[in-house]
Amino acid sequence: MTEAELQKLVEDISLKYFGRPFIHTVKINRRMKTTGGRYHLDDHHIEINAHFLEAKNREYLPGIIKHELTHYHLHLLGLGYQHKDRDFKTLLEKVGGSRYAPDIGQRRKQHYKYHYRCQGCGQDLYRVRRLNTRRYVCARCRGKFALLKK
């Protein structure tokens, strides 16, 4: 899908579900990983995650566009456009937009560097950062932790 096709889709969804025209631009952002889209308050353009334009993820696209258009229209009307605002929640539910972007496997996996084991009960603890074993003890049995591998 090109930016021109995406622009046309966003304009059509805006008129159909919101009854108001979308008069700004839509851009494709290839660097996004975990968010579906982004509405910019300063110049009112919308960015859409390029991964949701692929054929296998295209089913989520209308919900993401409705979500960003909800931010857009409420901001231009001077109403509550943030996720926490009641205006945002009610309009998003009314138009059927998605509340959260679905996980399509783009999130980075966290790699644990340190593996500790309690010497009392044998409970394993995986950490990204180092743990001071002289200061912290096991929450289950109050035993000491031993570093197994780094």
KAKAUR-V742819 format. One record per residue. N is the residue number from 1. RES is the residue in one letter. PHI is phi in whole degrees, 0 to 359 (* if undefined). Layout:
BEGIN
{{N,RES,PHI} {N,RES,PHI}}
END
This chain:
BEGIN
{{1,M,*} {2,T,270} {3,E,294} {4,A,293} {5,E,293} {6,L,295} {7,Q,300} {8,K,296} {9,L,298} {10,V,295} {11,E,297} {12,D,294} {13,I,296} {14,S,297} {15,L,291} {16,K,291} {17,Y,263} {18,F,253} {19,G,69} {20,R,225} {21,P,281} {22,F,260} {23,I,251} {24,H,251} {25,T,255} {26,V,243} {27,K,237} {28,I,262} {29,N,248} {30,R,275} {31,R,270} {32,M,293} {33,K,241} {34,T,252} {35,T,259} {36,G,278} {37,G,194} {38,R,209} {39,Y,256} {40,H,262} {41,L,290} {42,D,288} {43,D,242} {44,H,66} {45,H,274} {46,I,243} {47,E,249} {48,I,241} {49,N,296} {50,A,296} {51,H,293} {52,F,277} {53,L,270} {54,E,290} {55,A,300} {56,K,287} {57,N,246} {58,R,291} {59,E,295} {60,Y,275} {61,L,299} {62,P,301} {63,G,295} {64,I,291} {65,I,296} {66,K,297} {67,H,298} {68,E,290} {69,L,293} {70,T,296} {71,H,302} {72,Y,300} {73,H,292} {74,L,293} {75,H,295} {76,L,291} {77,L,276} {78,G,79} {79,L,259} {80,G,290} {81,Y,255} {82,Q,275} {83,H,303} {84,K,280} {85,D,282} {86,R,297} {87,D,302} {88,F,296} {89,K,296} {90,T,290} {91,L,293} {92,L,297} {93,E,291} {94,K,295} {95,V,272} {96,G,83} {97,G,280} {98,S,275} {99,R,282} {100,Y,229} {101,A,284} {102,P,290} {103,D,279} {104,I,249} {105,G,89} {106,Q,264} {107,R,291} {108,R,283} {109,K,280} {110,Q,274} {111,H,262} {112,Y,275} {113,K,264} {114,Y,241} {115,H,238} {116,Y,247} {117,R,225} {118,C,289} {119,Q,281} {120,G,272} {121,C,250} {122,G,85} {123,Q,292} {124,D,270} {125,L,223} {126,Y,249} {127,R,224} {128,V,276} {129,R,258} {130,R,291} {131,L,248} {132,N,281} {133,T,287} {134,R,279} {135,R,261} {136,Y,256} {137,V,233} {138,C,293} {139,A,286} {140,R,279} {141,C,233} {142,R,66} {143,G,278} {144,K,274} {145,F,265} {146,A,238} {147,L,283} {148,L,272} {149,K,208} {150,K,257}}
END
